[in-house]
Amino acid sequence: MIRHIVMFKIKDEFKDEIPQLVKNFYGMKGKIEGMVSLEAGADFLHSERSYDLALITEFKTREAFNAYQTHPVHMPVKKRMHEVRSASVACDYEILEP
């Protein structure tokens, strides 16, 4: 299983779009083969080190994760995030049971 975590800082002029951006993330749920879970949300703490949005997805395999990167459902969401973000960080890892 692969977990994909991305956090986004949103440009000031697009901060009012944050609720819609979260909805855009959830619009992908159940529409991408191999994606087994999707969770997204907006930061409520607004601390100095906070990011504005987080997206956490899980995929059955690396192949499913790779297919997600160019999936037609994901591409418009990805494009919009590139337009509105000022920064992002990501971590992708394989979930290994001890």
Steps between C-alpha positions, in 0.01 A plus 500: 500500500627849411415814697524840327493810721507853359467829686438829322545868581248700302573844353323776694280597206357145485445432872123548463505198263625260768158339568456438127851358470416247773182408306711459186719248682198304621363504145773250409390249765379171355586602143861384472574129476740381766439795734371347821458812712499878477491753781535877468455800722579863570725610784320664792799597715659753262830498685825630357597151386157389376414411146149586375388163359590135530423209270562140607436216257577129507552271203506121470830497309774726367357439154163638614675803652694558178179475294335758730763758406359532147143378557240718322308553826815618680640728229255795535538492880878492467493785247290720730728429796802608294320828430398582858786365710798698618675192639447129553675211669441131445593164643433172322574174674420133507299393804691211654357297784764400760 
